[in-house]
Amino acid sequence: MEEIKKAIVEFAESSKKTKFYFKDIEKAVQKKIPDAKAREIKKACTALINEGTLIYFSTGSSTMYGLKGRGITEDPS
C-alpha cells in the first residue's frame, strides 16, 4: 500500500495537470507497479485523501483527484 501511495504522489507531483481521473492514476501506478490492482489503487487514493495529501474535485458529472495545494483545486467559498 505504501508503495502504491508513493507512486500516486509522484505521478501527481510530476504531471503538468492538476486534476486527474482515477483511470489516469491507475495507468501511472501500473507502469511502476504492474501487478497493482484497481481496488488496491482506489484504497490508496482514499487513504491519501483521509491523510489530506489528495483532495476530491467534483465537476458535477465526474469526480477527479487533485494534489492538495496545487492548482485551482481548493473550494473558493
Chimera marker file (.cmm) of the C-alpha trace (Angstrom):
<marker_set name="trace">
<marker id="1" x="0.000" y="0.000" z="0.000" r="1" g="1" b="0" radius="0.5"/>
<marker id="2" x="2.787" y="2.457" z="0.876" r="1" g="1" b="0" radius="0.5"/>
<marker id="3" x="4.487" y="1.761" z="-2.451" r="1" g="1" b="0" radius="0.5"/>
<marker id="4" x="1.243" y="2.482" z="-4.318" r="1" g="1" b="0" radius="0.5"/>
<marker id="5" x="0.662" y="5.685" z="-2.332" r="1" g="1" b="0" radius="0.5"/>
<marker id="6" x="4.198" y="6.829" z="-3.129" r="1" g="1" b="0" radius="0.5"/>
<marker id="7" x="3.636" y="6.142" z="-6.857" r="1" g="1" b="0" radius="0.5"/>
<marker id="8" x="0.373" y="8.144" z="-6.796" r="1" g="1" b="0" radius="0.5"/>
<marker id="9" x="2.012" y="11.160" z="-5.132" r="1" g="1" b="0" radius="0.5"/>
<marker id="10" x="4.987" y="11.026" z="-7.529" r="1" g="1" b="0" radius="0.5"/>
<marker id="11" x="2.607" y="10.948" z="-10.503" r="1" g="1" b="0" radius="0.5"/>
<marker id="12" x="0.544" y="13.854" z="-9.143" r="1" g="1" b="0" radius="0.5"/>
<marker id="13" x="3.636" y="15.976" z="-8.448" r="1" g="1" b="0" radius="0.5"/>
<marker id="14" x="5.308" y="15.323" z="-11.802" r="1" g="1" b="0" radius="0.5"/>
<marker id="15" x="2.248" y="15.769" z="-14.023" r="1" g="1" b="0" radius="0.5"/>
<marker id="16" x="1.507" y="19.005" z="-15.884" r="1" g="1" b="0" radius="0.5"/>
<marker id="17" x="-2.168" y="18.623" z="-14.989" r="1" g="1" b="0" radius="0.5"/>
<marker id="18" x="-3.507" y="19.472" z="-11.542" r="1" g="1" b="0" radius="0.5"/>
<marker id="19" x="-6.580" y="17.205" z="-11.631" r="1" g="1" b="0" radius="0.5"/>
<marker id="20" x="-6.732" y="13.553" z="-12.585" r="1" g="1" b="0" radius="0.5"/>
<marker id="21" x="-9.339" y="10.936" z="-13.343" r="1" g="1" b="0" radius="0.5"/>
<marker id="22" x="-8.936" y="7.666" z="-11.495" r="1" g="1" b="0" radius="0.5"/>
<marker id="23" x="-8.038" y="5.953" z="-14.795" r="1" g="1" b="0" radius="0.5"/>
<marker id="24" x="-5.055" y="8.343" z="-15.206" r="1" g="1" b="0" radius="0.5"/>
<marker id="25" x="-3.810" y="7.478" z="-11.725" r="1" g="1" b="0" radius="0.5"/>
<marker id="26" x="-4.408" y="3.771" z="-12.324" r="1" g="1" b="0" radius="0.5"/>
<marker id="27" x="-2.347" y="3.770" z="-15.552" r="1" g="1" b="0" radius="0.5"/>
<marker id="28" x="0.519" y="5.692" z="-13.940" r="1" g="1" b="0" radius="0.5"/>
<marker id="29" x="0.677" y="3.357" z="-10.934" r="1" g="1" b="0" radius="0.5"/>
<marker id="30" x="0.510" y="0.241" z="-13.116" r="1" g="1" b="0" radius="0.5"/>
<marker id="31" x="3.502" y="1.498" z="-15.141" r="1" g="1" b="0" radius="0.5"/>
<marker id="32" x="5.573" y="1.458" z="-11.940" r="1" g="1" b="0" radius="0.5"/>
<marker id="33" x="3.848" y="-1.463" z="-10.222" r="1" g="1" b="0" radius="0.5"/>
<marker id="34" x="2.448" y="-3.739" z="-12.958" r="1" g="1" b="0" radius="0.5"/>
<marker id="35" x="0.691" y="-6.130" z="-10.552" r="1" g="1" b="0" radius="0.5"/>
<marker id="36" x="-1.230" y="-3.377" z="-8.701" r="1" g="1" b="0" radius="0.5"/>
<marker id="37" x="-4.977" y="-3.991" z="-8.844" r="1" g="1" b="0" radius="0.5"/>
<marker id="38" x="-7.541" y="-1.217" z="-9.371" r="1" g="1" b="0" radius="0.5"/>
<marker id="39" x="-9.067" y="-1.921" z="-5.948" r="1" g="1" b="0" radius="0.5"/>
<marker id="40" x="-5.691" y="-1.506" z="-4.197" r="1" g="1" b="0" radius="0.5"/>
<marker id="41" x="-5.071" y="1.753" z="-6.058" r="1" g="1" b="0" radius="0.5"/>
<marker id="42" x="-8.541" y="3.032" z="-5.103" r="1" g="1" b="0" radius="0.5"/>
<marker id="43" x="-7.867" y="2.181" z="-1.434" r="1" g="1" b="0" radius="0.5"/>
<marker id="44" x="-4.522" y="4.011" z="-1.607" r="1" g="1" b="0" radius="0.5"/>
<marker id="45" x="-6.239" y="7.077" z="-3.114" r="1" g="1" b="0" radius="0.5"/>
<marker id="46" x="-8.826" y="7.028" z="-0.325" r="1" g="1" b="0" radius="0.5"/>
<marker id="47" x="-6.063" y="6.741" z="2.292" r="1" g="1" b="0" radius="0.5"/>
<marker id="48" x="-4.246" y="9.733" z="0.744" r="1" g="1" b="0" radius="0.5"/>
<marker id="49" x="-7.484" y="11.735" z="0.839" r="1" g="1" b="0" radius="0.5"/>
<marker id="50" x="-8.002" y="10.831" z="4.500" r="1" g="1" b="0" radius="0.5"/>
<marker id="51" x="-4.413" y="11.921" z="5.235" r="1" g="1" b="0" radius="0.5"/>
<marker id="52" x="-5.014" y="15.224" z="3.458" r="1" g="1" b="0" radius="0.5"/>
<marker id="53" x="-2.468" y="14.664" z="0.671" r="1" g="1" b="0" radius="0.5"/>
<marker id="54" x="-5.048" y="14.354" z="-2.108" r="1" g="1" b="0" radius="0.5"/>
<marker id="55" x="-8.459" y="16.007" z="-2.411" r="1" g="1" b="0" radius="0.5"/>
<marker id="56" x="-11.576" y="15.248" z="-4.433" r="1" g="1" b="0" radius="0.5"/>
<marker id="57" x="-12.580" y="17.662" z="-7.157" r="1" g="1" b="0" radius="0.5"/>
<marker id="58" x="-16.108" y="17.301" z="-8.452" r="1" g="1" b="0" radius="0.5"/>
<marker id="59" x="-17.185" y="18.728" z="-11.807" r="1" g="1" b="0" radius="0.5"/>
<marker id="60" x="-20.776" y="17.725" z="-11.162" r="1" g="1" b="0" radius="0.5"/>
<marker id="61" x="-20.748" y="14.834" z="-13.605" r="1" g="1" b="0" radius="0.5"/>
<marker id="62" x="-17.442" y="13.249" z="-12.628" r="1" g="1" b="0" radius="0.5"/>
<marker id="63" x="-15.092" y="13.152" z="-9.689" r="1" g="1" b="0" radius="0.5"/>
<marker id="64" x="-11.423" y="13.857" z="-10.129" r="1" g="1" b="0" radius="0.5"/>
<marker id="65" x="-8.480" y="13.787" z="-7.766" r="1" g="1" b="0" radius="0.5"/>
<marker id="66" x="-6.077" y="16.638" z="-7.123" r="1" g="1" b="0" radius="0.5"/>
<marker id="67" x="-2.938" y="17.170" z="-5.098" r="1" g="1" b="0" radius="0.5"/>
<marker id="68" x="-3.845" y="19.415" z="-2.172" r="1" g="1" b="0" radius="0.5"/>
<marker id="69" x="-2.489" y="22.940" z="-2.596" r="1" g="1" b="0" radius="0.5"/>
<marker id="70" x="-1.587" y="22.510" z="-6.272" r="1" g="1" b="0" radius="0.5"/>
<marker id="71" x="-3.569" y="24.322" z="-8.970" r="1" g="1" b="0" radius="0.5"/>
<marker id="72" x="-7.122" y="25.513" z="-8.548" r="1" g="1" b="0" radius="0.5"/>
<marker id="73" x="-8.352" y="22.577" z="-6.504" r="1" g="1" b="0" radius="0.5"/>
<marker id="74" x="-9.383" y="24.492" z="-3.400" r="1" g="1" b="0" radius="0.5"/>
<marker id="75" x="-13.033" y="25.428" z="-2.910" r="1" g="1" b="0" radius="0.5"/>
<marker id="76" x="-13.211" y="29.244" z="-3.227" r="1" g="1" b="0" radius="0.5"/>
<marker id="77" x="-16.108" y="29.665" z="-0.757" r="1" g="1" b="0" radius="0.5"/>
<link id1="1" id2="2" r="1" g="1" b="0" radius="0.2"/>
<link id1="2" id2="3" r="1" g="1" b="0" radius="0.2"/>
<link id1="3" id2="4" r="1" g="1" b="0" radius="0.2"/>
<link id1="4" id2="5" r="1" g="1" b="0" radius="0.2"/>
<link id1="5" id2="6" r="1" g="1" b="0" radius="0.2"/>
<link id1="6" id2="7" r="1" g="1" b="0" radius="0.2"/>
<link id1="7" id2="8" r="1" g="1" b="0" radius="0.2"/>
<link id1="8" id2="9" r="1" g="1" b="0" radius="0.2"/>
<link id1="9" id2="10" r="1" g="1" b="0" radius="0.2"/>
<link id1="10" id2="11" r="1" g="1" b="0" radius="0.2"/>
<link id1="11" id2="12" r="1" g="1" b="0" radius="0.2"/>
<link id1="12" id2="13" r="1" g="1" b="0" radius="0.2"/>
<link id1="13" id2="14" r="1" g="1" b="0" radius="0.2"/>
<link id1="14" id2="15" r="1" g="1" b="0" radius="0.2"/>
<link id1="15" id2="16" r="1" g="1" b="0" radius="0.2"/>
<link id1="16" id2="17" r="1" g="1" b="0" radius="0.2"/>
<link id1="17" id2="18" r="1" g="1" b="0" radius="0.2"/>
<link id1="18" id2="19" r="1" g="1" b="0" radius="0.2"/>
<link id1="19" id2="20" r="1" g="1" b="0" radius="0.2"/>
<link id1="20" id2="21" r="1" g="1" b="0" radius="0.2"/>
<link id1="21" id2="22" r="1" g="1" b="0" radius="0.2"/>
<link id1="22" id2="23" r="1" g="1" b="0" radius="0.2"/>
<link id1="23" id2="24" r="1" g="1" b="0" radius="0.2"/>
<link id1="24" id2="25" r="1" g="1" b="0" radius="0.2"/>
<link id1="25" id2="26" r="1" g="1" b="0" radius="0.2"/>
<link id1="26" id2="27" r="1" g="1" b="0" radius="0.2"/>
<link id1="27" id2="28" r="1" g="1" b="0" radius="0.2"/>
<link id1="28" id2="29" r="1" g="1" b="0" radius="0.2"/>
<link id1="29" id2="30" r="1" g="1" b="0" radius="0.2"/>
<link id1="30" id2="31" r="1" g="1" b="0" radius="0.2"/>
<link id1="31" id2="32" r="1" g="1" b="0" radius="0.2"/>
<link id1="32" id2="33" r="1" g="1" b="0" radius="0.2"/>
<link id1="33" id2="34" r="1" g="1" b="0" radius="0.2"/>
<link id1="34" id2="35" r="1" g="1" b="0" radius="0.2"/>
<link id1="35" id2="36" r="1" g="1" b="0" radius="0.2"/>
<link id1="36" id2="37" r="1" g="1" b="0" radius="0.2"/>
<link id1="37" id2="38" r="1" g="1" b="0" radius="0.2"/>
<link id1="38" id2="39" r="1" g="1" b="0" radius="0.2"/>
<link id1="39" id2="40" r="1" g="1" b="0" radius="0.2"/>
<link id1="40" id2="41" r="1" g="1" b="0" radius="0.2"/>
<link id1="41" id2="42" r="1" g="1" b="0" radius="0.2"/>
<link id1="42" id2="43" r="1" g="1" b="0" radius="0.2"/>
<link id1="43" id2="44" r="1" g="1" b="0" radius="0.2"/>
<link id1="44" id2="45" r="1" g="1" b="0" radius="0.2"/>
<link id1="45" id2="46" r="1" g="1" b="0" radius="0.2"/>
<link id1="46" id2="47" r="1" g="1" b="0" radius="0.2"/>
<link id1="47" id2="48" r="1" g="1" b="0" radius="0.2"/>
<link id1="48" id2="49" r="1" g="1" b="0" radius="0.2"/>
<link id1="49" id2="50" r="1" g="1" b="0" radius="0.2"/>
<link id1="50" id2="51" r="1" g="1" b="0" radius="0.2"/>
<link id1="51" id2="52" r="1" g="1" b="0" radius="0.2"/>
<link id1="52" id2="53" r="1" g="1" b="0" radius="0.2"/>
<link id1="53" id2="54" r="1" g="1" b="0" radius="0.2"/>
<link id1="54" id2="55" r="1" g="1" b="0" radius="0.2"/>
<link id1="55" id2="56" r="1" g="1" b="0" radius="0.2"/>
<link id1="56" id2="57" r="1" g="1" b="0" radius="0.2"/>
<link id1="57" id2="58" r="1" g="1" b="0" radius="0.2"/>
<link id1="58" id2="59" r="1" g="1" b="0" radius="0.2"/>
<link id1="59" id2="60" r="1" g="1" b="0" radius="0.2"/>
<link id1="60" id2="61" r="1" g="1" b="0" radius="0.2"/>
<link id1="61" id2="62" r="1" g="1" b="0" radius="0.2"/>
<link id1="62" id2="63" r="1" g="1" b="0" radius="0.2"/>
<link id1="63" id2="64" r="1" g="1" b="0" radius="0.2"/>
<link id1="64" id2="65" r="1" g="1" b="0" radius="0.2"/>
<link id1="65" id2="66" r="1" g="1" b="0" radius="0.2"/>
<link id1="66" id2="67" r="1" g="1" b="0" radius="0.2"/>
<link id1="67" id2="68" r="1" g="1" b="0" radius="0.2"/>
<link id1="68" id2="69" r="1" g="1" b="0" radius="0.2"/>
<link id1="69" id2="70" r="1" g="1" b="0" radius="0.2"/>
<link id1="70" id2="71" r="1" g="1" b="0" radius="0.2"/>
<link id1="71" id2="72" r="1" g="1" b="0" radius="0.2"/>
<link id1="72" id2="73" r="1" g="1" b="0" radius="0.2"/>
<link id1="73" id2="74" r="1" g="1" b="0" radius="0.2"/>
<link id1="74" id2="75" r="1" g="1" b="0" radius="0.2"/>
<link id1="75" id2="76" r="1" g="1" b="0" radius="0.2"/>
<link id1="76" id2="77" r="1" g="1" b="0" radius="0.2"/>
</marker_set>
